[in-house]
Structures are given as structure tokens and as C-alpha cells.
Amino acid sequence: MGFDVTGFRKNFPALNRKVCGNPLVYFDSAASSLTPIAVADKIRDFYLNNSANVHRGIHELSEEGTTAFEQSRAEIRTFVNAPSEQSVVLSYGCTDSINTIVNGFAASKLKSADTVLIAESEHHANIVPWQMLQKKIGFEIVKIPIDEHGRLRHEIMSEYAGKSIRFVCLASHSNATGVAHNVQEWTQWVHKQGGYLVLDAAQAVSHGAVDFKGLGVDFLSFSFHKMYGPFGVGALISKEEHLSDFVPVRGGGEMIDSVRFSGTTFAKPPQLLEAGTPNVAGVIGAGESIRFIRGFDSKELASHESSLAKMCREGVQSIEGVELLGNEDPQNAPLVSFAVKKCHPHDLSTLLNGYGIAVRAGHHCAQPVMDRYGFSGTIRASFLAYNTHDEVSYFVEKLKTSIKMLRDA
Ligand SMILES: Cc1ncc(COP(=O)(O)O)c(C=O)c1O
């Protein structure tokens, strides 16, 4: 039997709501996924029946919360095949994880003569923290250009081989084009240069297993709100051998061994990088989101999602005046990003909202990609396993109607 999308949808009450009098068609999962009942229940249960702080309390509620909290770390470790629980740093999201890598690790490795390579297709989260550090240290940032199909150009490898490349910063999948990058190839190359690979897996985690050890990358970051989990929780995964080179980026409780006015000694990672009270309910909910995903066959989910993207791409492609970003590789993230001649993406998105359709419109926090293609923004329709082929047909039909309305206006 194939994937039971009707059964899967029952986990998401938001899919029963109406928007502008129409059933919701939620095509904005690359920004944030809808939340399943199991995850919401887990968080609610924690707040209603526990709500105590973790780690420091010697009482039942705190101990129970700490166990559930640390169980989530263990779930994350297994989910992304991290080397150990110590190598799983809990964060407030993908952006927070990257900032910790940049300021807690890269800052002490970079000198002014060094170079950091960043893919042109990166989300701002993997560009701006590096630029902020560059202002303090003065190293060079070079972009790895993308071609017209959104693929990374490899020429830069020979151009920069032997130079002082310390970091390559790359998303496994671009959130603006959907294009999947060959992470292993770049990892092997940067390791030959004596540098590190920072992988942004924000667009990968909800669509199939991410294998940290298998990929061989040095660092990995992601957020749970894109994978059926709560907002405000993410993870940073580090190779074990790099952990002792981290310095704290935020000081306070939880990350110390002892504090005196004469000086402070610090805890080891991951606690060193987890100052202050964490989002306890969120982390417990994040563990539940992993259990939720693992309740399904990941290959079935991914194949349903990519068939939605394929159908959508074909439907959108047939419309006159549409320019699609990226390419048709089935490995890509299931999203379709496009510009339409003479139609502003915000206007189109507003009209589509009137039909109950939620898409994202704009630069998707990837302005260099928009510059590369010469657009100020695009419409991005992105899918998760709760979407259906009927929704895609409806979207293509209403997109045609909306384009006509704007052109006739
Ligand atoms: C590829 C990529 N990286 C990073 C981020 C930032 O994630 P967050 O805002 O959860 O920190 C996003 C979010 O859209 C993304 O798509």
C-alpha cells in the first residue's frame, strides 16, 4: 500500500481550518511546518503537569523534566547520527547554532590572511554571522557562485586550492531554489585544504535522514520548527574532536563549574554552549517531533513530497511568463520557487491567500540568490507529507487565475 496521506493529515488540526472561506492549502512548510497533535500535546502536558526547571532541582518534577529533556538530546543524536550526546548542543534554532559555530569556534581559528568560502545560495543565517566576525578579524569572504540551475560552480576549487581556506559554509539544500548540493565533495575538498565544513541542514531534516557521521562534515545546524517541532529550538552538532576548541559565546548559569569573584571555571560542551534556562518544553517537544517522524517510513514521506514538487514544477512551468529557479533533480528539497513576468510576488501571494493558499513571497532571506537571477523576490511553494496532489492542482489553477487578474488589471 502507498503512503496514506489522508491518515497522515489527521495529525494536523490546522489543515481543517479555513482561510478566506476556503480550506487551507498550506504550501509554506520550508518556512515552518504545521505542528502535529502529538508534539503540541507533549508541550501542553509539560506546562500543565510539570513546568519545573531542569538540571538543578533535586525534586521529582525537576528530575522528571531533566530526564525528558536529556532524552530529547539522545533522540537528536540518533536522528542525525551524531557521534555522541556531548556533540549535540541544544540551541534556539539554526541561526543561533551558526552564530555559536562562528563566535565559539571559528573566531579562534581565523586570521586576517584566511579565506572563508560561502555558497552564493546561502540563507542569510550562514552569511551575516561570518560578515560580522570578518569586521573584527579581517579575513576574506569569497562566494562560491551558483550557475543558472542553482548548482555550485566547481571552478573555485582549483582557483582556491592551496590558499588558506579555513571554512566552507554550505546548506545541504538551498531554501530559495531547493537545489541539493554535493556536501561530501565539498567536505573532502575543504579537509584537503586543512579547513572545516559548516553544513546548514535546515531544509534537509524534515525530508529524510541526515547522516552527520556519513557526510563527514565538521558542524551541522538545524531548527525544529521546520520538522514538525516547536519554534525556538534547534541543534548544533559538532565533531567530537572540535568540542574542546569551543569557547563560550554566552555566559551565565548552566555553563560553569564554579564561579567566584576571583574567577570562573567552565563546564565542558555541550553545557558550555547552553548558558541560561533552556526552552525546556520546546526541547521536550522537539524530541516528540523526532518520534513523530520516525513513526513513518522516511522514504515514503520523501517520495510523496518530491512527487508533489515535480507535479507543481510541471504545472507552473506550463504558464507563460513564469521563470523557475533551480532544477528538476529529485534530490532537491520539495519546493518550487518562481518569478512571474509583470506580477509582483507579494500581489500574487495576496491573491492566492484569498483562495486559502499560503505560499511565501519575497527574497526568502537569500538576497544574493535573488540578485543572481535578477529578481527582487519569488513565490515559493513548499511541501511536506501532509500536502496532496489535489492541492497542487488547485494551486496551479488559482495561480493561473491570479496571474490573469494582475495582467488584466
Ligand atoms: C537554509 C536555511 N538556513 C537557515 C534558516 C534559519 O532558520 P531559523 O530562522 O530557524 O534559525 C532557514 C530558515 O528559513 C533556512 O531555510
The ligand as an ORCA input file, in Angstrom:
! r2SCAN-3c Opt
* xyz 0 1
  C      18.505     27.060      4.738
  C      18.114     27.805      5.976
  N      19.044     28.149      6.856
  C      18.758     28.795      7.987
  C      17.475     29.170      8.282
  C      17.205     29.914      9.536
  O      16.459     29.141     10.409
  P      15.937     29.771     11.790
  O      15.250     31.043     11.445
  O      15.021     28.719     12.324
  O      17.118     29.995     12.665
  C      16.453     28.867      7.371
  C      15.067     29.300      7.613
  O      14.327     29.583      6.701
  C      16.775     28.161      6.195
  O      15.847     27.825      5.299
*
